[in-house]
Amino acid sequence: MEEQEPKVAAAATERDATRQGEASEPDNASKGYRVCASASAGWAGCRSVRSIALSLVIFNGSALADDKASDPGPATHGGGIVTKASTEATGYADTDHVDIVSPSISASIGDGVAGWSVGGHYLVDVVSAASVDIVSTASKGYHEVRQGGGADATMKMGNLTPGISGVLSSEPDYLSLAGGTTLSLDLMEKNVTPYLGLSYGQDKVGRTDLPRSFWRDKQTMSGQLGVTFVIDRSTIASLQADAIAESGYLAKPYRYVPLFSSAAAATIEPGASIAQVNATRLPERAAEQVPDERHRFALTGRIAQRQDDATLRFDERVYADTWGLLASTTEFRLLADVSRRLTIIWPHLRFHAQNSVTFWQRAYLAQLGDNTRIGVPVIRTGDRELSELVTGTAGGGIRFKFVDDLRQPWTLVFEVDGSYEHYFDAIYISQRLSAFSTVAVETQF
């Protein structure tokens, strides 16, 4: 059976929530969790990751210190009901022939004085891919559309702010449903805000050529515990711990792993071409099979400081999981106010480094037994994002307000990032270049 490219899900609408939600992933954070072209770009497999992350963080941006000091949104005015709306289009392309376009819309309504809000979002991912993983099996590229949406609500009760959220995502061979609850507490005149998030997701994983009755299950339980500190009038910091437990079918149903004899495996170097792999591998291919449980842990720290007309923000995340993967991600962002209407986001820099999972092999060996039977390794993967790699990202953008009226602002946001990823111990490719861009229009009335 021919292999297809591991599914890709472009993320768009939860731009800010993503930066916190990805905290428990070793991510190639160049694309962050916006584009799950890699297994390390989201919580796990890129499908339920957005649901889980969103349900944990969408309830209250201030609880996650997402830029009280670094990226303030439109100012609310007085009291009463305020409605916010935005539309966004994101694009992704890389040198592995994966292209994604993801338009989205979101809206919320709330009363800052009464302390309640309700919001929702809807997005569509349009994916086209003809990557090396497809070409290596003489398969054609594919074109797919994924739809997703969700809703959230919060209600402030004194110093407590509870929230709930739910997200649904659907595509021809995948169905994901997740829900979460959150709670934040304002202490010391809102200078210290601890917060807690819990979420559960249920996914159905299948193939386009299989009836639903043959689809496999995957469960995800996650928790998030953190605290935000207002250090002084110009400085804010946060510390956040994440844990997630995944169980069930964690492999990719379309991915098959080439097998080699011991003599042939010795000739396979990092970055070995498709022609070399196909010329030396055994005729049989084995479907990917990984452990059916994975526990992930991460600790993330952030500090943002306002200096005159600029805000500096620094993030550091360390990650570990029970598959033996260790990672570090460092991010720096500068936001400079050029004028009352124009803010420049430059530079945005990010560096990510990770080792490989314990069962990673560049070339998996097959044991030839009696009657030409082949012994296949029990655990095997072709996902190069589980190998040793480094990623560097650089980019920037602008935030432009069309009008001076802070009561009814119209804002244009444009960002673009480029990344370089190097794989130290994978076949087919050893490096990948990618670009990600976002254009959004936000308003409030």
Sequence and secondary structure as in RCSB ss.txt:
>XXXX:A:sequence
MEEQEPKVAAAATERDATRQGEASEPDNASKGYRVCASASAGWAGCRSVRSIALSLVIFNGSALADDKASDPGPA
THGGGIVTKASTEATGYADTDHVDIVSPSISASIGDGVAGWSVGGHYLVDVVSAASVDIVSTASKGYHEVRQGGG
ADATMKMGNLTPGISGVLSSEPDYLSLAGGTTLSLDLMEKNVTPYLGLSYGQDKVGRTDLPRSFWRDKQTMSGQL
GVTFVIDRSTIASLQADAIAESGYLAKPYRYVPLFSSAAAATIEPGASIAQVNATRLPERAAEQVPDERHRFALT
GRIAQRQDDATLRFDERVYADTWGLLASTTEFRLLADVSRRLTIIWPHLRFHAQNSVTFWQRAYLAQLGDNTRIG
VPVIRTGDRELSELVTGTAGGGIRFKFVDDLRQPWTLVFEVDGSYEHYFDAIYISQRLSAFSTVAVETQF
>XXXX:A:secstr
         B  TTHHHHHHHGGGS   TTTTTTB SSGGGSSSTTTHHHHHHHHHHTT GGGGT STTTS    
  SSSEEEEEEEEEEEEEETTSEEEEEEEEEEEEEETTTTEEEEEEEEEEEEEE  HHHHTTT   EEEEEEEEE
EEEEE BTTEEEEEEEEEEEETTEEEEEEEEEEEE BTTTTEEEEEEEEEEEEEE  TTS GGG EEEEEEEEEE
EEEEEEETTEEEEEEEEEEEEEE  S TT EEEEE HHHHTT  TT  HHHHHHHS S EEE B  SEEEEEEEE
EEEEEEETTEEEEEEEEEEEETTS EEEEEEEEEEEE SSSEEEEEEEEEEEEE   TT  SSEE EE GGG EE
  SSB   GGGSSEEEEEEEEEEEEES S TTS EEEEEEEEEEEEEESS SS SEEEEEEEEEEEEEE 
